[in-house]
């Protein structure tokens, strides 16, 4: 469903450059789940998403378990709407906070020496030597 939502924002232009960049970021984010699922299944995500968008049926998807293109609703492969909506809202909320934050607090990386190699031999265990 997210992949097909990219069609709804095709040709959408922002009122300024920042809004246009934001629209582009959303567009790329909508492609990401399909590409990642395809990549995890050993396929090229760009090819899979391209074939799906060329298909025309919004229920058509790539079933990574069977390596087939099929109607995912009929196959029982569906995402709960609330989960997808909540993920998008939370991501947008965090992005908004990062954009409006003028400063951030983080820990400086520490230059710790590498752990020394373990000892080579152990002491004898009483009564175990022959």
N, C-alpha and C positions, 0 to 999 in steps of 0.2 A: 504494500500500500504506500509506503514512503517513497519508493522509486517512482510510482505513478503520480505522486503528488508533485514531482518536478515539472510535469506538464502544466500544472496550474500556475506555476510561477515563471513559465517561459515568457520571455519578452517583457517581464516586469522590470521597470526602471525606478530607481530611487530618486528622491528629490535632489539629492546631492551625492557626491562620490562616496561618502561614508555609508549611506544607505545602500548604494549599489554594491559596495563591497560586502555588506551584510547579507544582501540577497544572494550573492555568489557563494558566501560561506554556507548559508542554509541549503542551497542547491547541492553543493558538494557533500554536505552532511547527510542529505537524503539518499545519496548514492551509496554511502559508506556501508550500511548493513548488508546490502546485497553483495557488494564487492568483497566484504570480509567473509561472508558465508561461502562464497564461491572460492575464495583463496584458501580457506580452511579445508575445502573439499578437493584442493589441488587443481583448480581451474583458474583461468584469467577472469578476474572480476569485471573488467571493462567489457570483455566479449559477452559475458553472461548478461550484464545489465543492458548492453546494446540490443541483444536479441530479444530481451523481454520488452523493451520499449518499442521495438519494431513490430511486436506481436499485435498489439491493439486490445487484447482482452485483459482487463485489469485484474482478473482472478488468476491469470497465467503467471506461473512463477517457476523458479528452479528448485527442484527437490534435491537437495544435496545428498540425502540418504540413498536415493535411487539413481542419481545422476541423470534425471530426466526433467524435461519441461512439461508441466502439467497444471491443471486447474487445482491450485493448492487448497481451495475451499472444499472441493469435492474430496480431496485426499485427506482432509482433516488437519492440514497444517495451517494453523491460523494463530495470529498474535492477539491477545486481548487488547481491545482499544484503549482501555484505561492505562495499561502498562506503557504503550507507545506514547500516548498523550502526556503522561506524567514524565517520561524520560525527556521528551522534547521541552516541556515546560521547565523542568529542572535545569537542563542544559542552557536554555535561554536565560534563566535567572542567574546562573553562575557567570555566564558570559557578560551579562549586564553589570554584575557586581565588579568583575575584573576591569571592565571598561571605565566605570565611574570611580574606581579606587585610585587615589593619587599616590598611595604608598602601600607597600606590603612588607610584612615582617617574615623573615625566614632565617633559618640557621645557616651559618657559614660552614662550608665543608671543612672537615678536619683532615689534616695530613697525618694520619696515623701510620706508623711503620707496619709492614706486613707481619702477620703472625709468624713466629719462628717455627721451624720444622719440628715435628715431634721427635722425642728421644728415640734413638735407634734400638736400644735393648732394655729389657726389663731385668730387674734383679732376679735371682734364683727363687724358686718356690720350694721351700723346704721339703726334702724327701722325694723330689721329682728327678734328681740327677742320678744317672746309672753308672 
